[in-house]
Structure formats: structure tokens, C-alpha cells
Amino acid sequence: MKLDVIKLDAGKAGEIELSDDIFGLEPRADILHRVVRWQRAAAQQGTHSVLGKSDVSYSTKKIYRQKGTGGARHGSKKAPIFRHGGVYKGPTPRSHAHDLTKKFRALGLKHALSAKAKAGNLVVLESADLAEAKTKLLAKAAKELGWKKVLVIDGAEVNENFLVASRNLEGLDILPSIGANVYDILKRDTLVITKAGVEALEARLK
């Protein structure tokens, strides 16, 4: 598939041929869903914790005699049925991450890129280079191009001036091609890829 290449000043810079195997697939929600779940599970801290019976601070003395009280037999105030007692089988710190094969992760990225292309929300930029690291210049360019919630994917390295200028812009993020991922792509309304980024992604996913 062919797509127009633009400059930051909204001028045209020719056309580019995009690989149908990466940008021309029929997006599948089930594949995207599985990859996003894998990403979010890996990012989850898993620091949730409660105090169990052995963690609660109480005396270990038997609270009353075993027989003759007419009540149930208890040996500790730490039991879960008592107020301030330990929690039974509560959450403990653990990793929520689960495995997903490299091939499936790559397939998910292809479907995410294809989803943006099919929706008409894919833009190819000649280069994400700025002469000066000024947020004002980048904000003006983004406004003229109609970018609101946008992710920019550059080549192997991100232009330092562009990176610095984008830090104070809400809704505009930039990643190197190696950092391209399904969740960040789907989270933004518009996906902008530089020519260097297209070449890097096609080399990575072929």
C-alpha cells in the first residue's frame, strides 16, 4: 500500500510503499486483546499484601479454657473470624506476568499497525528533526497538523531536540522503533511514523 509522506510544516515529501504484510492486515481484536493483556500484566506491580494469621501482632496466649465455656474452642485471637485477626488466603506480593511467544507479540504489533492504517490514522513523516529544542515550535506544528493524542515512532534513535521539545506537550509522545508496542499505539488517536521508523519496523517484523 502507498501512503503520502509529509514534513513537519505540513508540506508533501513524496510517497512511500508500505509492506502489506505489516500495514495491510485485517485487524483482529482477539490478537490485540491478548497482547495488551500481556503488556499490562507485566507492568502490574503486584505489591498487594495483607496480614495473615502469622503476621498479626497479638499475644499467643490461649484466650480462654478449652472446655466448659459453652462457646466454640479457640486458641488464638489471631484467627480470621475475630476483629483485627489475620486475613485468610489474602493477596500476597507476586508477579502477574505471563508468557506470550515472540511470534505472537510480533503478530500483535503488525495488527496494531494495520488497525491504524485501516482507520486512516497512520501518518508517515519524512523526519522528526527539529533545529531547536523549543516546545513552542513543535506545539505550533502539531496544531497545524491537527495532532491531539499522537504517538511518534522514530528510527533507531530519537532526535534529541524533538524529544526535549515534546516533553512538555500533553498528548504527544515519541518512541524509538525498538520501543514500538501495541498498547501505546492503540492508546493514541494518531500514529506518526518517520521514514526511518518505517524501515526499522519492517526490518524488525519481516
TILUM-574446 format. One record per atom (N, C-alpha, C, O, CB): x, y, z. Coordinates in steps of 0.1 Angstrom, whole numbers, plus 2048, in hexadecimal, padded with zeros to 3 digits. Glycine has a CB too. Example, Ala and Ser with C-alpha at 12.3 -4.5 7.8 and 13.67 -1.06 7.14 Angstrom:
<recs>
8847C784E;87B7D384E;8847DF84E;88E7DF855;8717D385A;8807EA847;8897F5847;88180084F;88680B850;88D7FA839;
</recs>
This chain:
<recs>
8087F4800;800800800;80980D800;81480D806;7F680080C;8048177FA;80B8247F8;80582E802;7F982E804;80B8297EA;80E836807;809841810;81284D80E;81E84C80B;80B83C81F;80B85980F;81386580D;81C868819;819864824;80987180C;82886E816;831871820;830881822;831888818;84086D81C;83088582E;82F894831;83A898839;84289083F;821897838;83C8A6839;8468AC842;83F8B284E;8338B284F;84E8B783A;8478B6858;8428BD864;83A8CA861;8328CE868;84D8BF86E;83E8D0856;8378DC852;82B8D9849;8258E2843;8408E684A;8268CD849;81A8C8842;81C8C7833;8138C482B;80F8D1845;8288CA82E;82B8C9820;82D8BA81C;8308B2824;8378D181C;82B8B780F;82C8AA80A;83B8A6807;8428AF802;8238A77FD;83E89A809;84C895806;84C8887FF;855880801;854894814;8428877F6;84287B7ED;8398707F3;8308727FB;8508757EC;83C8637EF;8348587F3;83D84D7F8;84984D7F6;82B8527E7;8378437FF;83E838804;83682B802;82A82C804;84283A813;83D8217FF;8368147FE;83780C80B;84280980F;83C80B7F2;82C809811;82B80281D;8287F381B;8207EF812;821808827;82F7EA823;82D7DC821;81F7D8825;81A7DB830;8377D4829;8187D081C;80B7CC820;80B7C182B;8017BF831;8047C6813;8167BA82C;8177B0837;8187B6845;8167AF84F;8237A8835;81A7C3845;81C7CA852;8117D5854;80B7D685F;8297D1854;80E7DC84A;8047E784B;7F77E4844;7ED7EC844;80A7F4845;7F67D983D;7EA7D6835;7E27CA83A;7DA7C5832;7ED7D4827;7E47C5846;7DC7BA84B;7CE7BE850;7CC7CA852;7E37B4857;7C57B5850;7B87B7856;7B97B6865;7BB7AB86A;7AD7AD850;7B77C186C;7BA7C187B;7B07B8882;7A47B787F;7B87CF880;7B67B088B;7AE7A7893;7AF7AB8A2;7B97AC8A8;7B4798892;7A37AE8A7;7A27B38B5;7A77A98BF;7AC7AC8CA;7937B68B8;7A579B8BD;7A97918C6;7B87918C8;7BD78F8D3;7A47848C2;7C07938BD;7CE7938BE;7D37A08C5;7DC79F8CE;7D47938AF;7CD7AB8C2;7D17B88C8;7CE7B78D7;7D57BC8E0;7C97C48C2;7C27B18DB;7BE7B08E9;7C87A78F1;7CC7AB8FC;7B07AA8EA;7CC79C8EB;7D67938F2;7E379A8F4;7E97998FF;7D87868EA;7E87A28EA;7F57A88EC;7F47B48F6;7FD7B68FE;7FA7AE8DE;7E97BB8F6;7E87C68FF;7E77C190D;7ED7C6917;7DB7CF8FC;7DF7B690F;7DF7AF91C;7EC7AB921;7F07AD92D;7D57A391C;7F47A6918;8027A191C;80A7AD920;8127AC92A;80879A910;8097B8919;8117C491C;80D7CA92A;8157CD932;80F7CF912;8007CB92C;7FB7D1938;7FE7C8944;8017CD94F;7EC7D4937;7FD7BB942;8007B294D;80F7B3951;8127B295D;7FD7A3949;8187B4947;8267B594A;8297C3951;8337C3959;82E7B493D;8217CD94E;8237DA955;81E7DB963;8217E496A;81D7E594C;8157D2966;80E7D2973;8197D097E;8207C697D;8037C8974;8187D8989;8237D7993;8217CA99B;82B7C499F;8227E399C;8157C699F;8137BA9A7;8187BC9B5;81D7B29BB;81A7AF9A0;8177C89BB;81C7CA9C8;8117C99D2;8137CD9DE;8237D89C9;8057C59CE;7F97C49D7;7FD7B99E2;8027AF9E0;7ED7C09D0;7F97BD9EF;7FC7B49FA;7F37B6A05;7EF7C2A08;80B7B69FE;7F07ACA0D;7E87ADA19;7EF7A5A24;7F879DA22;7D97A8A17;7EB7A7A31;7F07A0A3C;7E9793A3E;7DD793A40;7F07A9A49;7F0788A3E;7EA77BA40;7EA778A4F;7EE781A57;7F2770A39;7E676CA53;7E5769A61;7F2769A68;7F376DA74;7DF75BA63;7FD766A61;80A766A67;811773A67;81B775A6D;81375CA5F;80A77DA60;81078BA5F;80A795A69;81079FA6C;80F790A51;7FE791A6E;7F779BA77;7FE79BA85;803791A8A;7E8796A79;7FE7A7A8A;8057A9A97;7FB7A7AA3;7F47B0AA6;80C7B7A98;7FB79CAA8;7F3798AB4;7FB78FABD;804789AB9;7E5792AAF;7F678DAC9;7FC784AD2;7F8776ACD;7ED774AC8;7F7786AE1;80176CAD0;7FE75EACC;7F7756AD7;7F574AAD6;80B757AC7;7F475DAE2;7EE757AED;7E0752AE9;7D9759AE2;7ED760AFA;7DC746AEE;7CF741AEC;7C574AAF2;7C674DAFE;7CD732AF1;7BA74EAEA;7B2759AEF;7A8755AFA;7A475DB02;7AA75EAE3;7A4748AFB;79D743B06;79E733B06;7A372DAFC;78E747B05;79972DB10;79B71FB12;794717B07;78A71CB01;79771AB1F;79970BB04;794703AF9;7866FFAFB;77E6FFAF2;79D6F7AF8;7826FBB08;7756F5B0A;76D6FDB15;773704B1D;7766E7B0E;7606FCB15;758701B1F;75370FB1E;74C714B26;760701B2C;757716B12;752724B10;745724B09;73E72EB09;75C72CB09;741719B03;734719AFB;73671FAED;72D720AE6;72A721B03;742724AEA;74572AADD;74E721AD5;753716AD9;74B738ADF;752726AC9;75B71EAC1;76971EAC6;76D727ACE;75B725AB2;771714AC2;77E713AC8;78871CABF;78871AAB3;783704AC7;78F724AC6;79972DABF;7A672DAC6;7A672CAD2;79373BABD;7B172FABF;7BE72FAC5;7C573CAC2;7CF73EAC8;7C6724AC0;7BF745ABA;7C7751AB6;7BD75CAB1;7B4759AAA;7D174EAAB;7C0768AB5;7B9774AB1;7BC777AA2;7B6780A9C;7BB780ABA;7C6770A9D;7CB773A8F;7C276DA84;7C4770A79;7D976FA8D;7B9764A89;7B075DA7F;7A8767A76;7A4772A7B;7A6754A87;7A6764A6A;79F76DA60;791771A65;78C77CA60;79E767A53;78B769A6D;77D76DA71;77C778A7B;77177DA7E;775760A76;78777BA82;788786A8C;78B793A85;792794A7B;792782A97;78679EA8C;7897ABA87;7987AEA89;79E7AAA93;7817B6A90;79E7B3A7E;7AC7B6A7E;7B57A9A7D;7C17A9A7E;7B17BDA8A;7AE79EA7A;7B5791A77;7BB791A6A;7B979AA62;7AC785A79;7C3787A67;7CA786A5A;7C0783A4F;7B577DA51;7D477BA5A;7C4786A43;7BB784A37;7BE776A31;7CA772A30;7BD78FA2C;7B476EA2E;7B6761A29;7B7761A1A;7AF766A13;7AA758A2D;7C275CA15;7C575BA07;7C4768A00;7BE7699F5;7BC750A01;7C9773A06;7C9780A00;7D47819F5;7DC7789F4;7CA78BA0A;7D478C9EE;7DE78E9E4;7EC7909EA;7EE7969F4;7DB79A9DB;7F678A9E3;80478C9E7;80C7919DB;80878F9D0;80A77E9EC;8187979DE;82079D9D2;8237929C8;8287879CC;82D7A39D8;8217949BC;82478A9B1;8257919A4;82079D9A2;81977F9B1;82A78B99A;82B79098D;81E78C985;81A780985;83878B985;81879597E;80C792976;81078E967;80878B95F;80379E976;81D78F964;82278D956;81F77E952;82077595A;831790955;81C77D945;81A76F93F;82176F932;82477A92C;80B76C93E;82376392D;82B762920;822764914;816761914;831754920;82976A90A;82376B8FD;82E76A8F3;8387718F4;81B7798FB;82D7618E9;83875F8E0;83C76B8D8;8347748D5;8347538D6;84876B8D4;84D7778CC;8467788BF;8437848BA;85C7758C9;84276D8B9;83B76E8AC;82D7748AE;82977C8A5;83A7608A6;8277718B9;8197768BB;81A7858BE;81278D8BA;81376F8C6;8257898C6;8267978C9;82979F8BC;8247AA8BB;8327998D3;83179A8B3;8347A08A7;8277A189E;8257AB898;83F79989F;81F79789F;812797897;8097A189D;8027A8895;80C789898;8097A38AA;8017AD8B0;8057BB8AC;7FC7C48A9;8017AC8BF;8127BD8AB;8177CB8A6;8137CD898;80F7D8894;8267CB8A8;8147C388F;80F7C4881;8017C8881;7FD7D1879;8127B787A;7F87C2889;7EA7C4889;7E77D288E;7DE7D9889;7E27BA891;7EF7D7898;7ED7E589D;7F07EF892;7E97F9891;7F67E78AA;7FB7ED88B;7FF7F6880;7F57F6875;7F180086F;80D7F287B;7F07EA872;7E67E8867;7D97EF86B;7D17F5863;7E37D9864;7D57EE878;7C97F487D;7C980387C;7BF80A878;7C77F188C;7D580A87E;7D681887C;7D681C86E;7D082686A;7E381D883;7DC814865;7DC816857;7CE815851;7CA81E849;7E680D850;7C680B855;7B9809850;7AF814854;7A781884D;7B47FB855;7B2819861;7A9824866;7AD831860;7A683B863;7AA824875;7B7832859;7BC83F853;7C384885D;7C485485B;7B084684E;7C8841868;7CE849873;7DE847873;7E484987D;7C9845880;7E3843867;7F1841866;7F784C85D;7F284F852;7F4833860;802852863;80885D85B;81785A85A;81D856864;80686B863;81D85C84E;82B85984C;83286784B;82E86F843;82E851840;83B869854;843876855;85187484F;85786A851;84487B864;85587E847;86287D841;86D87B84C;87587284A;865889838;86D883856;876882861;87188A86D;86B89486B;88488785D;874885879;87088C885;87C89488A;881892896;86B882890;88289D882;88D8A5886;8898B4888;8828B9880;8988A487B;88E8B9893;88C8C7896;8998CF897;8A38C989C;8848C98A3;89A8DB891;8A78E2892;8A98E78A0;8B58E88A4;8A68EE888;89E8EA8A7;89F8EF8B5;8968E78BE;88B8E38BA;89C8FE8B6;89A8E58CA;8928DE8D4;8888E78DA;8898EA8E6;89B8D78DE;87E8EC8D2;8758F68D8;8678F08D7;8628EC8CC;8759038D0;8608EF8E2;8528E98E3;8498F18DB;8408EC8D4;84E8E88F1;84B8FE8DA;8429078D3;8419048C4;8369048BE;8469168D5;84D9018BE;84D8FD8B0;8468F08AD;83F8EF8A3;85C8FD8AB;8488E68B6;8428D98B4;8338DA8B6;82B8D48AF;8488CF8BD;82F8E28C0;8218E48C3;8198EA8B7;80E8E68B4;81F8EC8D0;8208F48B1;81A8FA8A6;8188F189A;80E8F0893;8229078A1;8238E9898;8228DF88D;8188D488F;8108D1886;8308D888B;8178D089C;80C8C589F;7FE8CB89D;7F58C4899;80F8C18AE;7FC8D88A1;7EF8DE8A0;7EB8DF891;7E08DD88E;7EF8EC8A7;7F58E3889;7F28E587A;7EF8D7874;7E78D786A;7FE8EC873;7F58CD879;7F38C0873;7E78B9879;7E38AE875;7FF8B7875;7E18BF883;7D58B988A;7D88AE893;7CF8A5895;7CB8B587F;7E48AD898;7E88A28A2;7E48A68B0;7E78B08B5;7F789F8A1;7DC89D8B6;7D889F8C4;7DE8948CD;7E78968D5;7C989F8C5;7D98888CB;7DF87C8D3;7E78748C8;7E186C8C1;7D48738DA;7F48768C8;7FC8718BE;80886A8C3;80E86E8CD;80087C8B4;80C85F8BD;8188588C0;8218588B4;81D8558A9;8168498C4;82E85D8B6;83785E8AB;8428528AD;8488518B7;83E86C8AA;84384A8A2;84D8408A3;859843899;85684588D;84783289F;86584589E;870849896;87983C893;874831896;87985489D;88483E88E;88D83388A;89482E897;88E82D8A1;898838880;8A1829895;8A88238A0;8AB82D8AB;8AB82A8B7;8B581E89B;8AC83A8A7;8AF8448B1;8A58508AF;8A18538A4;8BD8498B1;8A18568BA;8988628B9;8A086F8B9;8AA8708C0;88E8618C5;89C8788B1;8A28858B0;8A188C8BE;89688D8C3;89C88E8A5;8AD8908C3;8AD8968D1;8A58A28D2;89E8A48DC;8BC8998D5;8A58AB8C8;89D8B78C9;88E8B58C9;8878BB8D0;8A18C08BD;88A8AB8C0;87C8A78C0;8788A18CD;86D8A48D2;87A89D8B4;8808998D3;87D8938E0;87B89D8EB;87289C8F3;8888898E4;8848A68EC;8848B18F6;8788BA8F4;8718BD8FE;8918B98F6;8758BD8E7;86A8C68E4;85C8BF8E7;8538C68EB;86A8CA8D6;85C8B28E6;84F8AB8E8;84C8A88F7;8408A48FA;84F89E8E0;8558AA900;8538A690E;8488AE914;8418A991D;8608A8915;8478BB911;83D8C3917;8308C490F;8278CC912;8428D1919;82E8BB905;8228BC8FD;8198B0901;81D8A4900;8268BA8EE;80D8B4906;8048A990A;7FE8A28FD;7FA8A98F4;7F88AF912;7FE8958FE;7F888D8F3;80288A8E8;7FE8848DE;7ED8958ED;80E88E8E9;81888B8DE;8248838E4;82B8888ED;81D8988D7;8268778E0;83186F8E5;83986A8D9;8348688CE;82B8638ED;8458678DB;84E8628D1;8568568D6;85B8568E2;85886D8CC;85884C8CE;85F8408D1;86883C8C6;86683F8BA;8558348D4;8748368C9;87C8308BF;8758238B9;86B81E8C0;88A82C8C4;87981F8AE;8728138A8;8728078B0;8687FF8B0;87881089A;87D8058B8;87E7F98C1;8737FA8CC;8707EF8D2;88C7F88C6;86F8068CF;8658078DA;8568078D5;84D8088DE;8678148E1;8548058C8;8468048C3;83F7F88C9;8447ED8C9;8478038B4;8337FB8CE;82C7F08D5;81D7F28D2;8187FD8CF;82F7EF8E4;8157E78D4;8077E78D1;7FF7F18D9;7F77F88D4;8017D98D2;8017F08E6;7F97F98F0;7FB8088ED;7F180F8EC;7FE7F68FE;80780C8EB;80981B8E8;80481F8DB;7FF82A8DA;81881E8E9;8048168D1;7FF8198C4;7F081A8C4;7EA8248BF;80380E8BA;7E98118CB;7DA8118CC;7D581C8D5;7CA8218D3;7D58048D0;7DD8218DE;7D882B8E8;7D78398E2;7CF8418E7;7E282B8F4;7DF83B8D7;7DF8488D1;7D58488C5;7D383E8BE;7ED84C8CD;7D08548C2;7C78568B6;7CF8558A9;7CA84F8A0;7C08638B7;7DB85B8A9;7E285B89C;7F085589E;7F78578A9;7E486A898;7F484D895;802847895;80A84E88A;80684D87E;801838893;81585488E;81E85A884;82B852884;83285088F;821869888;82F84E878;83C846877;84584E86D;840851862;839837873;851850871;85B856868;85F84B85D;85D83F85F;86785C86F;865850852;86A847848;87483D84E;87483184A;87084F83C;87D842856;88783A85D;880830866;884824867;890842865;87483486C;86D82B875;86682086D;866814871;86283387C;861823861;85B819858;86580F854;862803855;85582084C;871813850;87B80A84C;87F801858;8817F5856;888812847;881807864;8857FF870;87A7F5873;87D7E9877;88780887B;86D7F9873;8627F0876;8617E486C;85F7D9870;8557F7877;8637E785F;8627DD855;86D7D3856;86C7C7854;8617E3847;8797D885A;8857CF85C;8827C6869;8867BB869;8927D785D;87C7CC873;87A7C587F;86F7BA87E;8707B0884;8767CF88A;8657BD875;8597B4875;8587AB868;84F7A4867;84D7BD875;8627AC85F;8617A4853;863796856;86378D84D;86B7AA849;
</recs>
